[in-house]
Amino acid sequence: MMARLFMLVWIAGVCVAGADGGRVIGVSEIDGIRVLLFGQPDPLRAGLADLGVYLEKNGTSCLDASVGFRLIKLSAPSPDPSWAGPGCLAPGVSVPAILGHAGNKLVYSAVLGIPESGIWELAVDINRDRFSTALFELKATAPAHPLATWWPLVLMVPAGVTLFAWRSRILSRRQRQ
């Protein structure tokens, strides 16, 4: 019984867990620094996106920079009011990327909210010895349904109640014996 429960929890965890970094979205070189942009989910959707940047100069990682992300809308606004989840921000607002945020100590990353579907320009602001900006074009598809995005949080309450009831049942059996 416990083995089946463990397998169920493990499979659910694998389905929810995200990889560190995601898919490579683009590569750019600016001021001698090679910039690799990673992103999740694949494909990018309107809503929350995990973006990461790896900086490399002369074959070594650049760990002494300050990095920020800015979104600029390139396509016309969407005619339909798409669902924008929490964390979605206005275009042009800078979000600081933190080194090691996603667990990989070599990647500057941040969770960025893409307000709507369409073509966006992502400006990666890098301040190392001097300020420079790498530009990437992103295509965000329509947002996922809110229930598809938030199902792990929605299921936490019924799972907690079920586990509490199961624990109570086990304890009442032990008291009867």
GIFENUR-V995990 format. One record per helix or strand. SS is the DSSP state (helix for helix, strand for strand). FROM is the first residue (numbers start at 0). LEN is the number of residues. If there is no record, write none. Layout:
BEGIN
SS	FROM	LEN
SS	FROM	LEN
END
This chain:
BEGIN
helix	1	15
strand	22	8
strand	32	8
strand	44	1
strand	46	11
strand	59	2
strand	65	8
strand	87	1
strand	94	5
strand	106	8
strand	117	10
strand	130	11
helix	145	31
END
